[in-house]
Amino acid sequence: MDINLETFINQVEPHKIQSAHPPCDFKNRHVWESKLLYSVVNKLFSSCSLIDLGCGGQQTMKYSLFNRFPDSKYYGIDPTLNNMKDFSSLVKKVDCCVAGSVFTHLDFSNIKKILNTLKPMFDRGGEFGFTFFLGTEELHYGPNWYKDSNTWHVATTTVNQYEEYCENHGLKFKLLPFDHTNHTIHLKDKPGDNRFVATQNFANISKE
Ligand SMILES: C[S@@+](CC[C@H](N)C(=O)[O-])C[C@H]1O[C@@H](n2cnc3c(N)ncnc32)[C@H](O)[C@@H]1O
C-alpha cells in the first residue's frame, strides 16, 4: 500500500471500542492501532490475513483492520484465550503479524522464541510489526505480570538485540520513524524515580 502514516490514520473513523489495555481512550487507541497496522503496511491489501499476537481478550485491533479491509482475515492469539497452540500453524498461512504492547512485557529470551516461531511467515515474505520500550539495555520491572509466562510489568529491549538476532537469521530489522506516548507507569520496584513514561517505539522485521 502506498500511503503515508497521517493519511492512513485518517482513512477511517475510530472504532470507539473501549480497551482494557492502554491506550484506553478511543482517540489515542485509534492512532496507536493505526500505527501498529502501518508497521506492516506493505502487507496490507483487501483480502490480507493478519495475526494479532497478544491481542488481549477484546481483540480491538480487529475493528481497525476490518474498518479498512472488510474482506481481510484476522486471527487473535493470546495466552488468555488459550489458543497459543494455534500460533505455529497460523504463521504458515498469513501475510503479516503484529504484536502491540507485548514485547513491552517480555524478556528477550521469550521474544526470541516468538521470532523463531515466525520463521515460516518470514520465509514466505511475510512481515512482523511490533511495539517495544526502546532502552539502552535490557531491563525488567515487576515480575509475573501475566500468568502462565515469564512476563514483566515493564521490559525494555535494545535495537542491538533485534539487529543481532536478525543478522543471525537472515532478517532485516527496521526501527520505524514514529513512536507513541501512552501514559505514565508507576513502577513499584524501580529504585529512585518510580515513574516510567511509557513511550512505545514501533519496528518491522522482514526477510533480508
Ligand atoms: C498489554 S496487553 C496488550 C493487549 C493488546 N495487544 C492491545 O491492543 O492492547 C499484553 C498482552 O500480551 C499477552 N501475552 C503475555 N505473554 C505473552 C506471550 N508470551 N505471547 C503472546 N502474548 C502474550 C497478555 O496475555 C496480554 O493480553
The ligand as a Gaussian input file, in Angstrom:
#p B3LYP/6-31G(d) Opt

LIG

0 1
 C       -0.736000      -5.035000      27.453000
 S       -1.612000      -6.385000      26.783000
 C       -1.820000      -5.862000      25.109000
 C       -3.145000      -6.280000      24.520000
 C       -3.406000      -5.828000      23.104000
 N       -2.357000      -6.199000      22.160000
 C       -3.697000      -4.348000      22.950000
 O       -4.077000      -3.997000      21.863000
 O       -3.572000      -3.549000      23.855000
 C       -0.387000      -7.670000      26.637000
 C       -0.957000      -8.999000      26.182000
 O        0.130000      -9.899000      25.928000
 C       -0.283000     -11.190000      26.300000
 N        0.910000     -12.056000      26.481000
 C        1.614000     -12.308000      27.609000
 N        2.630000     -13.152000      27.352000
 C        2.567000     -13.431000      26.038000
 C        3.335000     -14.258000      25.164000
 N        4.401000     -14.953000      25.593000
 N        2.973000     -14.314000      23.854000
 C        1.910000     -13.622000      23.405000
 N        1.149000     -12.817000      24.180000
 C        1.479000     -12.733000      25.477000
 C       -1.089000     -10.973000      27.560000
 O       -1.964000     -12.052000      27.836000
 C       -1.847000      -9.680000      27.204000
 O       -3.115000      -9.927000      26.664000

